[in-house]
Amino acid sequence: MGAAQHADRILAAWDRANDGGFRTELENALVSCRNEVAATGLEHEQRELLESVAQQLQSRCSTRRLEAGVALLRHLRTRHNRMLV
């Protein structure tokens, strides 16, 4: 699964206010970033961003950082969707 798909799943759990699902999706994203090989340089960069944001969100950061992390995930998802068009 690509970084944008993980971002989408994290955001879906966030939008549902499902804390357990949110934490699970963060962990799934981190495992993927550590274990899967990126096919392209762009995917590698996206995974680095996803990993950084997921780690930050997992650490129960401040509201400001939480909002920034969610905004970055939305950007990652949107950027990927624009490239598909």
C-alpha positions as CSV (number, residue, x, y, z in Angstrom):
1,M,0.0,0.0,0.0
2,G,1.3,3.4,-0.9
3,A,1.8,6.4,1.3
4,A,-1.2,8.2,0.0
5,Q,-3.4,5.2,0.7
6,H,-2.1,5.0,4.3
7,A,-2.8,8.8,4.6
8,D,-6.3,8.2,3.4
9,R,-6.9,5.4,5.9
10,I,-5.5,7.4,8.8
11,L,-7.7,10.4,7.8
12,A,-10.8,8.2,7.5
13,A,-10.3,7.0,11.1
14,W,-9.6,10.6,12.2
15,D,-12.8,11.8,10.5
16,R,-14.8,9.0,12.2
17,A,-13.3,10.1,15.6
18,N,-12.3,6.5,16.0
19,D,-9.2,6.7,18.3
20,G,-8.5,3.0,18.3
21,G,-8.7,2.9,14.5
22,F,-6.6,6.0,14.2
23,R,-3.9,4.5,16.4
24,T,-4.0,1.2,14.4
25,E,-3.7,3.0,11.1
26,L,-0.8,5.1,12.4
27,E,1.0,1.9,13.4
28,N,0.1,0.2,10.1
29,A,1.6,3.1,8.2
30,L,4.8,3.0,10.3
31,V,5.2,-0.7,9.7
32,S,4.7,-0.2,6.0
33,C,7.2,2.6,5.8
34,R,9.9,0.5,7.6
35,N,9.3,-2.7,5.7
36,E,8.2,-1.9,2.2
37,V,10.5,-0.8,-0.6
38,A,9.4,2.3,-2.5
39,A,9.2,1.8,-6.3
40,T,10.1,5.4,-7.1
41,G,12.0,8.3,-5.7
42,L,8.7,10.2,-5.3
43,E,7.1,7.3,-3.3
44,H,10.2,7.2,-1.1
45,E,9.8,10.9,-0.3
46,Q,6.1,10.4,0.4
47,R,6.9,7.5,2.7
48,E,9.4,9.6,4.6
49,L,6.8,12.3,5.0
50,L,4.2,9.8,6.1
51,E,6.6,8.2,8.6
52,S,7.5,11.5,10.1
53,V,3.9,12.6,10.5
54,A,2.7,9.2,11.8
55,Q,5.5,9.2,14.4
56,Q,4.5,12.8,15.5
57,L,0.8,11.9,15.7
58,Q,1.5,8.7,17.6
59,S,3.4,10.7,20.3
60,R,0.2,12.4,21.5
61,C,1.5,15.8,20.5
62,S,-0.1,19.2,21.1
63,T,-3.3,20.2,19.4
64,R,-1.4,22.5,17.1
65,R,1.0,19.7,16.0
66,L,-1.9,17.3,15.6
67,E,-3.7,19.8,13.3
68,A,-0.5,20.3,11.3
69,G,0.0,16.5,11.0
70,V,-3.6,16.0,9.8
71,A,-3.1,18.9,7.3
72,L,0.1,17.2,6.0
73,L,-1.7,13.9,5.6
74,R,-4.5,15.7,3.6
75,H,-1.8,17.3,1.4
76,L,-0.2,13.9,0.8
77,R,-3.5,12.3,-0.2
78,T,-4.5,15.2,-2.4
79,R,-1.1,15.5,-4.1
80,H,-1.3,11.8,-5.0
81,N,-4.9,12.1,-6.3
82,R,-3.9,15.0,-8.5
83,M,-1.1,13.0,-10.0
84,L,-3.5,10.3,-11.0
85,V,-5.7,12.6,-13.1
